[in-house]
Each structure stands twice: as C-alpha cells, then as structure tokens.
Amino acid sequence: EVNKQVVRKKDWENIRINEADRIEIIHFVGGG
C-alpha cells in the first residue's frame, strides 16, 4: 500500500515514492 491505496504488482514500476508517503507491505495468504 502507498498512502492507504493498494498498488498491484503490475503497477509497481509506475509508482513514485515521495518523502511524506506512507508505505505498508502486505501479503495476502489463503487458508481455511
């Protein structure tokens, strides 16, 4: 996530990270 917006892997190369941005690394895991 960048600033609470999920960024899909296909869009990673188009994202610019700015000094004030908030970054969160998330990983979805299936299970049951």
SVG drawing of the C-alpha trace seen along z (x, -y; Angstrom):
<svg xmlns="http://www.w3.org/2000/svg" viewBox="-12 -14 24 38">
<polyline fill="none" stroke="black" stroke-width="0.4" points="0.0,0.0 1.0,-3.6 -0.9,-6.1 -3.7,-3.5 -4.1,-2.7 -3.3,0.9 -0.8,1.0 -1.0,4.0 2.3,5.7 1.8,4.8 1.8,1.1 4.9,1.1 7.2,-0.3 4.9,-3.3 4.8,-4.3 6.8,-7.2 7.6,-7.2 7.7,-10.7 9.3,-11.6 6.0,-12.0 4.4,-8.8 3.3,-6.1 4.3,-2.6 2.9,0.7 4.0,4.1 1.1,6.6 0.9,10.2 -2.4,12.0 -2.5,15.6 -5.3,18.0 -6.4,20.6 -9.3,22.0"/>
</svg>
